[in-house]
Amino acid sequence: MKFIRLFGRHICLPLLFFAGICVFLWSNARAVENPETQQANQNNLEAYTSEINQTYVYPFRAGNISLPGNAAEVDNMFLPPSAFPGAEYCEHCHQEAYHEWRQSLHANAFRAPFYRTSVNILIRTKGIVFSRHCDSCHNPIVVLSGMMTPSAQGDRSFDRDGVTCMVCHSIQSVSSKLGNGSYVMGVPAVVVDANGKRVPGIVPDTEILAHLDRHVAAVIQPFYRTPEFCSACHKANLPPMLNDYKWIRAFTTYDEWQNSKFSQSNPLTYYTADRQTCQNCHMKREPITLPDYGASNGMLASHRWLAGNTAVPFYYGYDEQVKKTIAFLQSGNYLNMDIFALRLGETGRLIAPLGSVPFTLKAGSVVETYVVIQNKGIGHSLLPEVRDLYQAWVQFTVKDVNGSAIYQSGFLKPDGMVDERAHIFNNRPVDTTGNFVDNHKVWTIHSVAYDNTIQAGSSTLIRYQFQVPQTVKGPLTITASVEYRHFRQSYLNNVFGKDHPAYPIVELASRSRTLNIGKNQPTAPLPSDNPDWMRWNNAGIAFLDEQQYAYALNAFEHVVHLQPEYEDGFINIGITYIAWEKYSQARAPLEKALKMRPDDARALYYMALVERRERHSREEIIDLEKVVAQYPYCRDARRELGISYYQQNRSDDAILQFQALQAIDPDDLAAHYNLSILYYRKGLKKQAEEQAAQYTIKRVDPSAPTYSLDYLRKHPEISIESVPWHMHTDVKQNALDVTGQQ
């Protein structure tokens, strides 16, 4: 017997077996069709798995190699790191893809100090096995190779490559239900044999080029082009085994897309659009600058995955990636900024839409400014994922003719921190002590003090109040912009200390307007401005989201006046009445929309809610059945139809709807709750208990809001962000008394 170093580990094996391993690693050059070699490879994988299992710790479930993550291998085996051909090997034929990938977040998902800071705290606090939750996405090789265990030793040079080429291109299936790395990995292979069986190991470039069809069969799966492929990692939860508390949904970028206008699966969105996938936006085909056999007509799907990550390429000096990321963010396709209205203290009248109506502004007036931001082109929320680390905020300034600021919100302070009273699109998770969960210590989260975002296709309204100086002479310039930084300054300070360069801040959208002292006449719109009816519609959506129903109703009535053929305007009026619990008044506008288009699924859905309130059960079910027939992946329609069937004692039909709902969203509380009752009534005790347990673990802890309240009491300067609608102001109360503004 002899001790040898195998896959970075010291293992006692016969020398003859070591020779077999060498065949697996290096001798596939001429053995693509050799069954004996393939069997040897399989035997070697089994031997490696057996060896790892002798010391591998399974603290949560025997045999599950990645919990609390969800990564798996197709045969539930461990894969040695050397089984994954390195990115440099792929570079031989794919220089452009390699060049782009090297600068991407995927390539640096594990080694970047921003990630290491948080995951190292987890390892020090709870142990290395818990980091499987994170590394199932950030470093799949370390999880699947069995190195996420206390006794693991070996070469970890693969860490520098994070999510490398053969990680993504070896995945055989994914689940869009779980997240946290919910993929199934096959044995990495760059070719298949004549029977379609995957051939592990390195294959010479010449053999690949001679069998391109077999190469494609090995490294490309049709589902790679679907959003479901991305969902494996761009969806996450915090399970009880991680936090010793309960199940908490962390982020749902995939679900946000699936529920948006871009998936074309949900008729309840405010706008319609052509179907767009994650790949359509983040992997657009672009001209190549380096040779790449994967290109077609000189174009290749981008392997930069441009999105919001400016920090990692900035840290590593990838200037090209930084520039392209900023250009991506500033393309103008994502947000629409509208300084929509003013309200003057002396009159209290809403002047809207600003620029289309005349008004008079007096020196000394107290002015409220209504800024509406529309998420028009993002297939998910702003911001979509770890909102506790990222920063997007509104910068609002009012300047006089000399450029001096008379009011500002959302400015940067000298230390790089954002003004505490800014309107900010992030969240504030808190622990049981009522303190902010800093450094992304997600296992300590028990509540969220606030969570500000703009969902895809929706709008938000931010109010600002300032006083015009009595001595002002010239015009005032109001500017509102959305600024973005990855990461927040305090987290950068946690990672590097306070002595570090200023990380990029990107302006995502901006709009300015000039206010004259005295009379102001209507002005011509900019090409980027929405038409007035749409400006009213966006304002109405924002008012509705803030539960300002009278204002929302007024806005939508302006919409149908200006655009009488816009059926969604009437539907929005109906939705406002329903939210206001004025169901009988919702019927007329919904009927008008259905007269314009009888099969409109959005109108039918809300009409069904009216029918339910008025106890017209037959009509309620007919309407919802029509919606489900048109949009079988609409979560809300499935849920409401299940409830309708349940109320009519159609138990089997209700079960089918809730099961279909769980196939779309396995975390839906209504489905868990109702199925637990329905299964129990049918004598299916085990299934009923499973659903009841899921409902119990996933519903919000009733005591959790007290932790948020503690945090907000400690931080009154930002507690305003937890209120559905609020005013950003520096106007003193005596100034309000002078103008009569309440």
C-alpha positions in Angstrom: 0.0 0.0 0.0 1.1 3.5 -0.7 -0.1 7.0 0.3 -0.8 9.1 -2.7 -2.2 12.6 -3.3 -5.4 12.2 -5.3 -7.7 15.1 -6.2 -6.0 17.2 -3.6 -6.6 14.6 -0.8 -4.2 12.1 0.8 -5.7 8.7 0.3 -4.4 5.2 0.8 -4.9 3.2 -2.4 -3.2 0.5 -4.4 -0.8 1.8 -7.0 -2.7 -0.1 -9.6 -5.9 1.8 -8.7 -4.0 5.1 -8.9 -3.1 4.2 -12.5 -6.8 3.8 -13.2 -7.5 7.2 -11.8 -4.8 8.6 -14.2 -6.8 7.1 -17.1 -9.9 9.0 -15.8 -8.0 12.2 -15.6 -5.8 12.2 -18.6 -6.3 9.3 -20.9 -9.5 10.1 -22.7 -7.7 11.4 -25.7 -8.2 8.3 -27.8 -10.7 6.5 -25.6 -14.0 8.2 -26.4 -15.5 4.9 -27.6 -13.7 2.6 -25.2 -16.3 0.9 -22.9 -13.6 -0.4 -20.5 -12.3 3.1 -20.0 -15.8 4.4 -19.3 -16.4 1.7 -16.8 -13.1 2.5 -15.1 -14.1 6.1 -14.9 -17.4 5.1 -13.2 -15.5 2.8 -10.8 -13.2 5.7 -9.9 -16.0 8.0 -9.2 -17.6 5.4 -6.9 -14.3 4.9 -5.1 -13.9 8.6 -4.6 -17.4 8.9 -3.3 -16.9 6.1 -0.9 -13.7 7.6 0.4 -15.3 11.0 0.9 -18.2 9.5 2.7 -15.9 8.0 5.4 -15.4 11.5 6.9 -18.1 13.6 5.4 -20.5 15.2 7.9 -24.2 15.0 7.2 -25.7 17.0 10.1 -29.2 17.5 8.5 -30.1 14.5 6.4 -28.1 11.4 5.7 -26.9 11.2 2.1 -27.8 14.8 1.1 -24.5 16.3 0.3 -25.4 20.0 0.1 -28.0 20.8 2.7 -28.8 23.5 3.7 -28.2 24.2 0.0 -30.0 22.2 -2.7 -27.2 21.1 -5.1 -27.1 17.5 -6.2 -25.2 15.1 -8.4 -27.2 13.0 -10.8 -26.2 9.7 -9.1 -25.7 11.3 -5.7 -22.0 10.9 -6.0 -19.2 13.3 -5.1 -17.2 14.7 -8.1 -13.4 15.3 -7.6 -12.4 18.8 -8.5 -10.2 17.4 -11.4 -13.4 16.1 -13.0 -14.2 19.6 -14.0 -12.1 20.7 -17.0 -10.7 24.2 -16.2 -11.9 27.3 -17.9 -8.5 27.6 -19.6 -9.2 24.4 -21.4 -12.4 25.8 -22.8 -10.6 28.9 -23.8 -8.7 27.0 -26.5 -11.8 27.2 -28.7 -13.9 29.9 -26.9 -11.6 32.8 -26.4 -14.4 35.4 -26.5 -16.6 33.6 -24.0 -13.6 33.0 -21.7 -12.6 36.6 -21.9 -16.1 37.8 -21.0 -16.6 35.2 -18.3 -13.3 36.0 -16.5 -14.5 39.5 -15.8 -18.1 38.4 -14.8 -19.6 38.0 -11.4 -20.0 34.3 -12.1 -16.2 33.8 -12.4 -15.5 35.8 -9.2 -18.5 34.6 -7.3 -16.5 32.9 -4.5 -13.1 34.7 -4.3 -14.4 38.3 -4.2 -13.8 39.9 -0.7 -17.4 41.1 -0.6 -18.7 37.5 -0.5 -15.8 36.1 1.5 -16.5 38.7 4.3 -20.0 37.3 4.9 -19.4 33.6 4.3 -16.4 33.6 6.6 -18.5 35.0 9.4 -20.9 32.2 8.9 -18.2 29.6 8.9 -16.6 31.0 12.1 -20.0 31.3 13.8 -21.8 28.1 12.9 -19.3 25.9 11.0 -18.3 25.1 7.5 -21.2 22.7 6.8 -23.6 25.7 7.0 -21.8 27.4 4.2 -23.0 24.7 1.8 -26.1 26.9 1.8 -24.2 29.7 0.1 -21.5 27.8 -1.8 -24.0 25.6 -3.6 -24.3 28.7 -5.9 -21.1 30.6 -5.3 -18.7 27.7 -5.6 -20.5 24.5 -6.7 -17.2 22.5 -7.2 -16.3 22.8 -3.5 -19.7 21.5 -2.4 -20.0 18.7 -5.0 -16.4 17.5 -4.4 -17.1 17.0 -0.7 -14.7 19.7 0.6 -17.4 21.4 2.7 -16.7 19.3 5.7 -14.5 19.9 8.8 -11.8 17.4 7.9 -11.5 18.4 4.3 -8.0 19.2 2.9 -6.7 19.6 -0.5 -6.0 21.9 -3.4 -8.6 24.7 -3.6 -7.1 26.5 -6.6 -10.5 26.1 -8.3 -11.9 28.7 -5.9 -10.6 31.5 -8.1 -13.0 30.4 -10.8 -16.2 30.4 -8.8 -19.0 29.3 -11.3 -16.7 28.1 -14.0 -17.7 27.0 -17.6 -18.2 23.3 -16.8 -20.3 24.0 -13.8 -23.1 25.6 -15.8 -22.5 23.3 -18.8 -22.7 20.1 -16.8 -26.1 20.7 -15.2 -28.7 18.2 -16.3 -31.8 19.5 -14.6 -33.0 22.3 -12.3 -36.0 23.0 -10.1 -37.5 26.5 -10.2 -39.3 25.8 -6.9 -36.4 25.7 -4.4 -33.5 28.0 -5.3 -30.4 27.8 -3.2 -28.6 25.9 -5.9 -31.4 23.6 -6.9 -29.7 22.0 -9.8 -28.6 18.4 -10.6 -25.1 18.1 -11.9 -24.0 15.4 -14.3 -20.4 14.1 -14.6 -18.6 17.0 -16.4 -18.0 16.0 -20.1 -17.1 17.9 -23.2 -18.3 15.1 -25.6 -20.8 12.2 -25.6 -20.1 8.9 -27.3 -22.0 7.4 -30.2 -24.7 6.3 -27.8 -25.1 9.7 -26.2 -23.3 8.7 -23.0 -21.3 11.4 -21.3 -17.5 10.9 -21.6 -15.7 12.4 -18.6 -12.2 14.0 -18.7 -10.1 16.0 -21.2 -10.6 15.4 -24.9 -8.2 16.9 -27.5 -9.5 19.9 -29.4 -9.1 18.0 -32.6 -11.5 15.3 -31.5 -14.0 17.8 -30.4 -13.8 19.6 -33.7 -14.3 16.3 -35.5 -17.4 15.6 -33.5 -19.1 19.0 -32.9 -22.5 17.4 -32.7 -21.3 15.3 -29.7 -19.7 18.3 -28.1 -22.9 20.3 -28.3 -24.9 17.3 -26.9 -22.6 17.2 -23.9 -22.4 20.9 -23.0 -25.8 22.3 -24.2 -29.2 21.5 -22.9 -32.4 23.2 -24.3 -33.4 24.4 -20.8 -30.2 26.5 -20.6 -32.0 29.1 -22.6 -34.9 29.4 -20.2 -35.4 31.5 -17.0 -35.9 28.3 -15.1 -32.2 27.5 -15.6 -31.3 30.8 -13.9 -33.9 30.2 -11.1 -31.6 27.5 -9.6 -29.6 30.2 -7.9 -31.5 33.4 -8.5 -34.0 32.4 -5.9 -33.2 31.7 -2.2 -34.6 31.0 1.1 -33.4 30.7 4.7 -34.3 27.3 6.0 -34.8 26.4 9.7 -31.7 24.2 9.6 -29.7 27.4 8.9 -31.2 29.9 11.3 -32.6 27.6 14.0 -35.8 29.6 13.7 -38.2 29.1 10.7 -38.3 29.2 6.9 -37.9 32.7 5.5 -37.9 33.7 1.8 -34.7 35.6 1.1 -35.3 36.7 -2.5 -37.3 35.6 -5.5 -35.9 37.1 -8.7 -37.2 34.3 -10.8 -40.7 34.5 -9.2 -40.8 38.3 -9.8 -40.0 37.6 -13.5 -42.6 34.8 -13.7 -45.2 37.1 -12.2 -44.3 40.1 -14.4 -45.5 41.2 -17.8 -42.4 39.8 -19.5 -43.2 36.2 -18.7 -46.7 36.6 -20.4 -47.9 34.2 -17.7 -49.8 36.7 -15.6 -52.7 38.9 -16.9 -52.8 41.0 -13.8 -49.8 43.2 -14.5 -50.4 46.9 -15.4 -48.8 46.7 -18.8 -48.3 44.1 -21.6 -45.0 43.4 -23.3 -43.4 40.8 -25.6 -42.0 37.8 -23.8 -38.5 38.5 -22.5 -36.4 36.0 -20.6 -33.4 36.4 -18.3 -31.2 35.5 -21.3 -32.8 38.1 -23.6 -31.7 40.8 -21.2 -28.5 39.5 -19.6 -27.0 37.4 -22.4 -27.7 39.5 -25.5 -25.9 38.4 -28.6 -23.0 40.8 -29.4 -20.2 40.9 -31.9 -17.1 39.0 -30.9 -13.7 40.6 -30.7 -11.8 37.3 -30.2 -12.0 34.0 -32.0 -14.8 31.7 -30.8 -16.1 28.6 -32.4 -19.4 29.2 -30.5 -20.1 32.3 -32.5 -22.6 32.5 -35.3 -22.2 35.1 -38.0 -19.7 36.9 -35.7 -22.2 37.1 -32.8 -22.1 35.3 -29.5 -24.4 35.3 -26.5 -22.7 37.5 -23.9 -21.0 35.7 -21.1 -20.6 38.9 -19.1 -24.1 38.6 -17.7 -24.3 42.4 -17.4 -26.5 43.5 -14.6 -25.9 45.7 -11.5 -22.5 44.4 -10.3 -20.0 47.3 -10.6 -18.1 46.5 -7.4 -16.4 43.2 -8.3 -15.0 44.4 -11.7 -14.0 47.7 -10.1 -12.1 45.8 -7.3 -10.2 43.6 -9.8 -9.5 46.4 -12.2 -11.7 44.9 -15.0 -12.3 48.3 -16.7 -14.0 46.9 -19.7 -16.5 45.1 -17.5 -17.1 48.2 -15.4 -17.7 50.4 -18.5 -20.0 47.9 -20.1 -22.0 47.4 -16.9 -22.5 51.2 -16.5 -23.6 51.4 -20.1 -26.0 48.6 -19.5 -27.5 50.4 -16.4 -27.7 53.7 -18.2 -29.3 52.4 -21.4 -32.5 54.3 -20.6 -34.7 51.2 -21.0 -35.4 50.5 -17.4 -36.9 53.4 -15.4 -39.0 56.5 -16.3 -38.6 59.5 -14.0 -41.5 61.9 -13.9 -41.7 65.1 -11.8 -45.5 64.6 -12.0 -47.1 67.3 -9.8 -46.8 70.2 -7.4 -49.1 71.1 -4.5 -48.7 74.7 -3.4 -49.3 75.6 0.3 -51.5 78.7 -0.4 -54.0 76.8 -2.5 -53.7 73.1 -1.7 -54.5 72.4 -5.4 -52.7 69.5 -7.2 -51.0 70.9 -10.3 -50.7 67.9 -12.6 -49.3 66.7 -14.8 -46.6 69.2 -14.3 -45.6 70.9 -17.6 -49.1 70.5 -19.1 -51.0 73.0 -16.9 -50.4 76.6 -16.0 -49.8 77.7 -12.5 -48.3 80.6 -10.4 -45.5 80.2 -8.0 -44.9 82.8 -5.3 -41.8 83.5 -3.2 -42.2 82.1 0.3 -44.6 79.3 -0.9 -44.4 75.8 0.6 -44.2 73.4 -2.3 -44.9 69.7 -2.3 -43.3 67.9 -5.3 -44.6 64.5 -6.4 -42.0 62.3 -8.2 -43.3 59.2 -9.9 -40.8 56.5 -10.9 -42.0 53.8 -13.3 -40.2 50.4 -13.5 -41.0 50.0 -17.2 -38.3 47.7 -18.5 -36.8 45.6 -15.7 -38.1 42.0 -15.6 -37.9 42.0 -11.8 -38.0 44.5 -8.9 -35.6 47.4 -8.3 -33.6 46.1 -6.4 -34.0 42.4 -7.0 -31.9 40.4 -4.6 -29.8 41.2 -1.6 -31.3 44.6 -0.8 -29.5 44.8 2.5 -26.2 45.2 0.7 -27.1 47.1 -2.5 -28.1 50.7 -2.6 -30.4 52.5 -4.9 -31.9 55.8 -3.8 -33.6 59.0 -5.1 -31.5 62.2 -5.2 -33.7 65.2 -5.2 -32.4 68.8 -5.4 -33.9 72.3 -5.7 -31.4 74.9 -6.9 -31.7 78.6 -7.5 -30.6 80.5 -10.6 -27.0 80.6 -9.2 -26.9 76.8 -8.7 -27.1 77.0 -4.9 -29.2 74.3 -3.3 -32.2 75.4 -1.3 -33.3 71.9 -0.6 -31.7 68.5 -1.2 -32.5 64.9 -0.2 -30.4 61.8 -1.0 -27.1 63.6 -1.2 -23.7 61.9 -0.4 -22.1 63.0 2.9 -18.3 63.6 3.1 -17.8 60.1 4.4 -19.5 58.6 1.4 -22.7 57.6 3.3 -26.1 58.5 1.8 -28.2 61.0 3.6 -30.2 59.1 6.2 -33.5 60.7 5.2 -33.2 59.7 1.5 -35.9 57.7 -0.2 -34.0 54.4 -0.6 -34.8 51.2 -2.4 -33.4 48.6 0.0 -34.5 46.7 3.1 -33.6 46.6 6.7 -33.5 43.0 8.1 -33.3 42.9 11.9 -32.5 40.3 14.5 -34.0 39.5 17.9 -32.3 42.4 19.5 -33.9 44.9 17.2 -30.6 45.6 15.5 -29.9 45.8 11.8 -28.4 42.5 10.4 -25.1 43.9 9.1 -22.6 42.0 7.0 -25.3 39.8 5.5 -25.5 37.5 8.5 -28.7 36.1 7.1 -29.0 33.3 9.7 -29.8 35.9 12.3 -32.7 37.6 10.4 -36.1 37.4 12.3 -37.9 40.3 10.8 -37.7 43.1 8.1 -38.3 46.7 9.3 -39.1 47.8 5.8 -38.6 46.6 2.2 -38.8 49.3 -0.4 -38.8 48.3 -4.0 -40.6 48.8 -7.3 -42.0 45.6 -8.8 -41.7 45.0 -12.6 -44.3 47.2 -14.5 -45.3 49.1 -11.4 -44.7 52.6 -10.1 -43.9 54.4 -6.9 -44.5 57.9 -5.7 -42.1 60.0 -3.5 -43.1 63.3 -2.0 -40.8 66.1 -1.2 -41.6 69.4 0.5 -39.6 72.6 0.6 -40.1 76.3 1.0 -39.2 78.8 -1.7 -37.1 81.6 -0.1 -38.7 85.0 0.2 -35.7 86.6 -1.4 -35.4 84.3 -4.5 -35.3 86.2 -7.8 -34.7 83.8 -10.6 -36.2 80.4 -11.6 -35.7 77.3 -9.6 -34.5 74.0 -11.1 -35.9 70.7 -9.6 -34.0 67.5 -10.4 -34.9 64.0 -9.4 -32.6 61.0 -10.2 -32.2 57.4 -9.2 -28.7 56.7 -8.1 -27.2 53.2 -7.7 -24.2 51.8 -5.9 -23.0 48.2 -5.4 -22.4 48.0 -2.4 -23.6 50.4 0.4 -20.8 52.4 1.8 -21.1 51.0 5.3 -20.6 47.4 3.9 -17.6 48.5 1.9 -16.2 49.9 5.1 -16.9 46.6 6.9 -14.9 44.8 4.1 -12.0 47.2 3.7 -12.1 49.7 6.5 -12.7 53.3 5.8 -9.6 53.7 3.7 -10.7 52.5 0.3 -11.4 54.1 -3.1 -14.9 55.4 -3.9 -16.8 52.7 -5.7 -18.8 53.6 -8.8 -22.2 55.4 -8.4 -24.4 55.1 -11.5 -27.3 57.4 -12.3 -30.1 55.1 -13.6 -32.5 57.8 -14.6 -33.0 61.5 -14.2 -35.5 64.3 -14.9 -35.4 68.1 -14.3 -38.0 70.8 -14.5 -37.7 74.6 -14.2 -40.1 76.6 -12.0 -40.4 80.3 -12.6 -41.3 82.7 -9.8 -44.6 84.1 -11.0 -46.5 82.6 -14.0 -45.6 79.2 -15.5 -47.0 78.2 -18.8 -47.2 74.6 -20.3 -43.9 73.4 -21.8 -43.2 70.9 -24.6 -42.5 67.4 -23.3 -39.1 65.7 -23.8 -38.9 62.6 -26.1 -38.4 60.4 -23.0 -41.6 61.7 -21.3 -44.7 59.5 -21.2 -47.9 61.0 -22.7 -50.1 62.7 -20.1 -52.6 59.8 -19.9 -49.8 57.4 -19.0 -48.4 59.9 -16.5 -51.7 59.9 -14.8 -51.9 56.1 -15.0 -48.4 55.7 -13.4 -49.4 58.1 -10.6 -52.7 56.2 -10.1 -50.7 52.9 -9.7 -48.4 54.5 -7.2 -51.4 56.1 -5.2 -53.1 52.7 -5.2 -49.9 51.0 -3.9 -49.8 53.6 -1.1 -53.5 53.0 -0.2 -54.4 56.5 -1.2 -57.6 55.3 -2.9 -59.3 58.7 -3.6 -56.2 60.0 -5.3 -55.8 56.8 -7.3 -59.4 57.0 -8.4 -59.0 60.6 -9.5 -55.8 59.7 -11.5 -57.5 56.7 -13.3 -60.5 58.9 -14.1 -58.1 61.3 -15.9 -56.7 58.3 -17.8 -60.0 57.2 -19.2 -60.9 60.8 -20.0 -57.7 61.3 -22.0 -57.6 57.8 -23.5 -61.2 56.4 -23.6 -60.2 53.3 -25.6 -57.7 52.2 -23.0 -59.6 49.4 -21.3 -57.0 49.0 -18.5 -58.0 52.4 -17.3 -61.5 51.2 -16.5 -60.0 48.0 -15.0 -57.8 50.1 -12.8 -60.8 52.1 -11.6 -62.5 48.8 -10.7 -59.3 47.5 -8.9 -59.3 50.8 -6.9 -62.9 50.3 -5.7 -62.1 46.7 -4.8 -59.1 47.7 -2.7 -61.3 50.3 -1.2 -63.9 47.6 -0.4 -66.5 49.3 -2.6 -67.3 46.2 -4.6 -70.6 47.3 -6.0 -69.0 50.4 -7.5 -66.3 48.3 -9.1 -68.8 46.5 -11.3 -69.6 49.3 -13.8 -66.0 50.1 -14.9 -65.2 46.4 -15.1 -68.3 45.7 -17.2 -67.2 48.6 -19.5 -63.8 47.0 -20.0 -65.4 43.6 -20.7 -67.7 45.2 -23.2 -64.6 46.5 -25.0 -63.0 43.1 -24.9 -65.1 40.3 -23.5 -62.3 37.8 -23.0 -60.0 40.2 -21.1 -58.5 38.0 -18.4 -57.5 40.9 -16.2 -61.1 42.3 -16.1 -62.5 38.8 -15.7 -60.3 38.1 -12.7 -61.4 41.2 -10.8 -65.0 40.8 -11.9 -64.9 37.4 -10.3 -64.0 39.0 -7.0 -67.0 41.3 -7.3 -69.2 38.3 -8.1 -67.9 36.5 -5.0 -68.7 39.5 -2.8 -72.2 39.6 -4.2 -72.6 35.9 -3.7 -72.9 35.1 -7.4 -70.9 31.9 -7.1 -71.7 30.5 -10.5 -70.6 33.6 -12.3 -67.5 33.9 -10.0 -66.3 30.4 -11.0 -67.0 30.9 -14.7 -65.0 34.0 -14.8 -62.0 32.5 -13.0 -62.1 29.3 -15.1 -61.8 31.6 -18.2 -58.8 33.3 -16.7 -57.1 30.0 -15.8 -57.8 28.6 -19.3 -56.0 31.6 -20.9 -53.2 31.8 -18.3 -52.6 28.4 -16.6 -49.5 29.8 -14.8 -51.3 32.7 -13.2 -50.8 32.2 -9.4 -53.6 34.5 -8.3 -56.2 33.0 -10.6 -55.3 29.4 -9.5 -55.5 30.5 -5.8 -58.8 32.3 -6.2 -60.4 29.5 -8.2 -59.3 27.0 -5.6 -60.9 29.1 -2.9 -64.1 29.4 -5.0 -64.3 25.6 -5.5 -63.6 25.1 -1.8 -66.5 27.4 -0.8 -68.8 25.5 -3.1 -67.7 22.1 -1.5 -66.1 21.0 -4.8 -63.2 19.5 -2.8 -61.6 17.5 -5.7 -61.6 20.5 -8.0 -60.2 22.7 -5.2 -57.4 20.3 -4.5 -56.4 20.2 -8.2 -56.2 24.0 -8.3 -54.1 24.3 -5.1 -51.8 21.5 -6.4 -51.4 23.4 -9.7 -50.7 26.5 -7.7 -48.0 24.7 -5.7 -46.4 23.5 -9.0 -45.9 27.2 -9.8 -45.2 28.6 -6.3 -44.5 25.9 -3.7 -44.4 28.5 -0.9 -48.0 29.8 -1.4 -49.5 29.9 2.1 -53.1 29.7 0.9 -52.3 26.5 -0.9 -50.7 25.0 2.2 -53.5 26.0 4.5 -56.4 24.9 2.3 -54.7 21.6 1.2 -54.1 20.7 4.8 -57.9 21.0 5.5 -59.0 19.3 2.2 -56.6 16.4 2.6 -57.7 15.9 6.2 -61.4 15.8 5.1 -60.5 13.1 2.5 -58.7 11.0 5.1 -55.3 11.7 3.7 -53.7 12.3 7.2 -50.0 12.2 6.1 -50.5 14.7 3.3 -52.6 16.9 5.5 -49.9 17.0 8.2 -47.2 17.8 5.6 -49.2 20.8 4.3 -50.0 22.0 7.9 -46.3 21.8 8.8 -45.4 23.7 5.7 -47.9 26.4 6.5 -46.7 26.7 10.1 -43.1 27.0 9.2 -43.6 29.4 6.3 -46.2 31.8 7.7 -44.9 35.1 9.3 -44.0 34.7 13.0 -46.6 36.9 14.8 -43.9 38.1 17.2 -41.4 39.1 14.5 -42.9 42.6 13.9 -41.9 43.6 17.4 -38.2 43.3 16.5 -38.9 45.7 13.6 -40.6 48.1 15.9 -37.6 48.1 18.2 -35.4 48.9 15.3 -37.6 51.7 14.0 -37.8 53.3 17.5 -34.0 53.3 17.6 -33.8 54.9 14.2 -36.4 57.6 13.8 -34.4 59.2 11.0 -35.2 56.2 8.7 -38.5 54.9 10.2 -40.4 57.1 7.7 -39.4 54.5 5.0 -41.7 51.9 6.7 -44.8 54.0 6.1 -46.7 53.4 2.8 -46.7 57.1 2.0 -44.6 59.8 3.6 -43.1 63.2 3.1 -39.4 64.1 2.8 -39.2 67.6 4.1 -37.0 70.1 5.9 -39.9 72.7 6.3 -40.4 73.8 9.9 -43.9 73.6 11.4 -44.1 77.5 11.7 -43.6 77.7 8.0 -46.5 75.3 7.4 -48.7 77.4 9.8 -48.0 80.6 7.8 -49.1 79.0 4.5 -52.1 77.2 5.9 -50.8 73.8 4.6 -51.8 70.8 6.8 
